[in-house]
Structure formats: structure tokens, C-alpha cells
Amino acid sequence: MRFLAPILTAALAATFATSANAADLPYKARPPAPPVYSWTGFYAGVNVGGGIGVDSNNQSATFNSVALGVNGLLAGGTNSLALTGLVAGAQAGFNWQVAPMLVLGVEGDYDWTSQKGSINNSTPPSAVLGFFGAGANGFGYSLATQQKLTEIATARVRAGVLIHDSLWYLTGGVAWGTVKNNYTFTGSANPVIFPAALQPGPFLANTGNFSNSKTGWTIGTGVETRLGGGWSAKLEYLYVDLGNVTDVLPIPINPAFGAAFVNGGGAGMTSTLHVTDNIIRAGLNYKFN
């Protein structure tokens, strides 16, 4: 057994030497986990899309005189006016990620829009309206309306849930807009009944341009998805209600029809529109910090 002692001694020495060399090797630390993205922070961006406004439109035109009383010039009723066009603008806001899956925020935006639409409300000469006896069916009247929505701005709150890299949210708040209306009123007289001297009838043509700044409300929904870095893209729908717009256009009286029309007489058009809009737009945001 004596010959085993040198062998065991050599083996133990080699083991201790290997362990010592391994202890001298540098330690390779585990790579750090990637940082968790936070939606908290200020952001700004641009958007582009389209809008479809659907307005209820109630118009009437009347004539009132001492001799002839109150008479309707246009058949009353409610019509629909559709406004279509592009929207484009910018937005900015701030988000707070208050929980791993919950984000709250505020956002403001301003959009230029090319939305416009037109409608024509006419009463032909054969229409039966209360006027001075048998001459009623000799007159016709027409009111052409063109409406434009030139700008829209909103200030809203947002609340949404995170699903992977996407924020699905609801939003709502205050809306502002500029509504521009153009009206053209024309009258006509049946040439078989009325000679050239009495054309174009008791009432003369007139035009009017009106601009109204309106305040209303908005509500909508959308989804915003992280693209990498501080960039994100969103798709959003907003319903906007700007309330009612009422315009009054005076109608000149043809002096050739005499004192019964001119003395103590007056005519005018009243148009009331309830302005709403449906906006679908895509946006690109950049979050700072």
C-alpha cells in the first residue's frame, strides 16, 4: 500500500491547483433585465383623416304686411345636410400609467377641415301656400344653402387599458368649431300671369354669408400602439356635437308690386342647423423622456 501514498498526494495537489486557477477566473454577471416601458409622460404628434357631418336643417321664409298678413314663402320642414371632407392637424397631451394595465391622460388637439355640403329648398310656382288669393300659384321661391366646417378643436380626458403594446381607450370632453353658412334666396313669377315689369316677382334675390364659432362636446374611442423608442401610432373616432346655429337673412321686396307689399311689409328667411360631426383619423405621436 505504500506505493499508493505518492499517487494520492499527487492527485490531491492537482485538484487544489485546478480549484485555485478557477477561482482566479473573472466572474461573468447575468445580463440586466430590459427596462419596463412606461406610458407616463408628455407627448405630441400629428393626425390626418376624414369627417362626415350630418346636420338636421330647418328653414322657413315668410312675408308679413299690414294689408296681406302673414304668408309663407317656403314650405317648412326638416331636411338633412351632409358635410364631407378631410381633416388634418396636431395634438399634444400627458399620460399617467397609474397601474400596470391602466393609463389615464389629458389631450388637446386642433384640426383644419375641408368639410362642406349643400342643400336646396324650393317651392315651385304650383305649390299651395297661403298668399293673396289666386295669385299664390304664380310665384316660386328657392333657398340654396352651403355649409362649411373649417376648424375643430377639442380638450379631452382619456382612460384606457393596456393589452400588450397597445392602449385601448375611451375619451371625451369639450369641442370648439367654426361653422360658415352661405345662403342664396331667389324668387320667380309665372311669366304667363305676370308681365316683365313685375319680374322676378314680389321678392328680390339676396345672399348672405355667416360665420359662427360654436362650443359643444365630444366623445370617442381609439387604440394607440407603441412602435419603438418614443414613437406610437393611433387610430381614433370622435363624435362631435356643436349644438344649433341660427341665421336670419332679410329678403328685399320688389317695389313694383305697390304699397300693399312695401308699406308695412317685411320678408325674411330663418335657418336653424344642428351641427354634428363624425371624425375618423390616424395619428403619430412621440413621447418625450
Residue pairs with C-beta under 8 A, 6 or more apart in sequence:
37 165
37 226
38 97
39 95
39 97
39 103
39 162
39 167
39 287
40 95
40 96
40 97
41 94
41 95
41 287
41 288
41 289
42 92
42 93
42 94
42 287
42 288
42 289
43 92
43 93
43 94
43 95
43 230
43 232
43 285
43 286
43 287
43 288
44 90
44 91
44 92
44 93
44 285
44 286
44 288
45 90
45 91
45 92
45 283
45 284
45 285
45 286
46 88
46 89
46 90
46 91
46 283
46 284
47 87
47 88
47 89
47 90
47 91
47 109
47 111
47 234
47 236
47 281
47 282
47 283
47 284
48 86
48 87
48 88
48 281
48 282
48 283
49 86
49 87
49 88
49 279
49 280
49 281
49 282
50 84
50 85
50 86
50 87
50 279
50 280
50 281
51 83
51 84
51 85
51 86
51 87
51 113
51 115
51 149
51 152
51 277
51 278
51 279
51 280
52 82
52 83
52 84
52 115
52 277
52 278
53 81
53 82
53 83
53 84
53 115
53 117
53 149
53 275
53 276
53 277
53 278
54 80
54 81
54 82
54 83
54 276
54 278
55 80
55 81
55 82
55 83
55 117
55 147
55 273
55 274
55 275
55 276
56 78
56 79
56 80
56 81
56 273
56 274
57 78
57 79
57 80
57 81
57 119
57 145
57 271
57 272
57 273
58 76
58 77
58 78
58 79
58 271
58 272
58 273
59 74
59 76
59 79
59 121
59 143
59 145
59 269
59 270
59 271
59 272
60 72
60 74
60 76
60 269
60 270
61 72
61 73
61 74
61 141
61 143
61 185
61 251
61 267
61 268
61 269
61 270
62 70
62 71
62 72
62 73
62 267
62 268
63 70
63 71
63 73
63 202
63 203
63 251
63 253
63 261
63 265
63 266
63 267
64 70
64 71
64 265
64 266
64 267
65 260
65 261
65 263
65 264
65 265
65 266
66 263
66 264
66 265
67 259
67 260
67 263
67 264
67 265
68 131
68 132
68 260
68 261
68 265
71 129
71 130
71 131
71 132
72 129
72 130
72 131
73 123
73 129
73 141
73 187
73 203
73 251
73 267
74 121
74 122
74 123
74 141
74 143
74 269
75 121
75 123
75 127
75 129
79 119
79 121
80 119
81 117
81 118
81 119
81 145
81 147
81 273
82 117
83 115
83 116
83 117
83 147
83 148
83 149
83 277
84 115
84 116
84 117
85 113
85 114
85 115
85 116
85 149
86 113
86 114
86 115
87 111
87 112
87 113
87 114
87 115
87 152
87 279
87 281
88 111
88 112
88 113
89 109
89 110
89 111
89 112
90 109
90 110
91 107
91 108
91 109
91 110
91 283
91 285
92 107
92 108
92 109
93 105
93 106
93 107
93 108
93 158
94 105
94 106
95 103
95 104
95 105
95 158
95 287
96 103
96 104
96 105
97 103
97 162
98 104
100 162
101 161
101 162
101 163
102 159
102 160
102 161
102 162
103 158
103 159
103 160
103 161
103 162
103 167
103 169
104 157
104 158
104 159
105 157
105 158
105 159
105 169
106 155
106 156
106 157
106 158
107 154
107 155
107 156
107 157
107 158
107 171
108 153
108 154
108 155
108 156
109 153
109 154
110 151
110 152
110 153
111 151
111 152
111 153
111 279
111 281
112 150
112 151
113 149
113 150
113 151
113 152
115 148
115 149
115 277
116 146
116 147
116 148
116 149
117 146
117 147
118 144
118 145
118 146
118 147
119 144
119 145
120 142
120 143
120 144
120 145
121 142
121 143
121 145
122 140
122 141
122 142
122 143
123 129
123 140
123 141
123 142
124 140
125 137
125 138
125 139
125 140
125 188
125 189
125 190
126 137
127 137
127 140
128 136
128 137
129 136
130 136
131 139
135 193
137 190
138 189
138 190
138 193
138 194
139 187
139 188
139 189
139 190
139 201
139 202
140 187
140 188
140 189
140 190
140 201
141 185
141 186
141 187
141 188
141 203
142 185
142 186
142 187
142 188
143 183
143 184
143 185
143 269
143 271
144 183
144 184
144 186
145 181
145 182
145 183
145 271
146 181
146 182
147 179
147 180
147 181
147 182
147 273
148 179
148 180
148 181
148 182
149 177
149 178
149 179
149 180
149 275
149 277
150 178
150 179
150 180
151 177
151 178
152 175
152 176
152 177
152 240
152 277
152 279
153 175
153 176
153 177
154 173
154 174
154 175
154 176
154 218
154 238
154 240
155 173
155 174
156 171
156 172
156 173
156 174
156 218
157 171
157 172
157 173
158 169
158 170
158 171
159 169
159 170
159 171
160 167
160 168
160 169
160 170
160 224
161 167
161 168
161 169
162 168
165 225
165 226
166 223
166 224
166 225
166 226
167 223
167 224
167 225
168 221
168 222
168 223
169 221
169 222
169 223
169 224
170 219
170 220
170 221
171 218
171 219
171 220
171 221
171 222
171 236
171 238
172 217
172 218
172 219
172 220
173 217
173 218
174 215
174 216
174 217
174 218
175 215
175 216
175 217
175 218
175 240
175 241
175 242
176 213
176 214
176 215
176 216
177 213
177 214
177 216
177 240
177 242
177 275
177 277
178 211
178 212
178 213
178 214
179 211
179 212
179 213
179 214
179 242
179 245
179 273
179 275
180 209
180 210
180 211
180 212
181 209
181 210
181 212
181 245
181 247
181 271
181 273
182 207
182 208
182 209
182 210
183 207
183 208
183 209
183 210
183 247
183 249
183 269
183 271
184 205
184 206
184 207
185 203
185 205
185 206
185 207
185 249
185 251
185 269
186 200
186 205
187 200
187 201
187 202
187 203
187 204
187 205
187 251
188 200
188 201
189 198
189 199
189 200
189 201
189 202
191 199
194 201
197 256
198 254
198 256
198 257
200 254
201 254
202 253
202 254
202 257
202 261
203 251
203 252
203 253
203 254
203 267
204 251
204 252
204 253
204 254
205 252
206 249
206 250
206 251
206 252
208 247
208 249
210 245
210 247
212 245
212 247
214 242
214 243
214 245
214 275
215 242
215 243
216 240
216 241
216 242
216 243
216 275
217 240
217 241
218 238
218 239
218 240
218 241
219 238
219 239
220 236
220 237
220 238
220 239
220 279
221 236
221 237
222 234
222 235
222 236
222 237
223 234
223 235
224 232
224 233
224 234
224 285
225 232
225 233
225 234
226 232
227 233
230 286
230 287
230 288
231 284
231 285
231 286
231 287
232 284
232 285
232 286
232 287
233 282
233 283
233 284
233 285
234 282
234 283
234 284
234 285
235 280
235 281
235 282
235 283
236 279
236 280
236 281
236 282
236 283
237 278
237 279
237 280
238 277
238 278
238 279
238 281
239 276
239 277
239 278
239 279
240 276
240 277
240 278
240 279
241 275
241 276
242 275
242 276
242 277
243 274
243 275
244 272
244 273
244 274
244 275
245 272
245 273
245 275
246 270
246 271
246 272
246 273
247 270
247 271
248 268
248 269
248 270
248 271
249 268
249 269
249 271
250 266
250 267
250 268
251 267
251 268
251 269
252 267
253 261
253 262
253 265
253 266
253 267
254 261
255 261
255 262
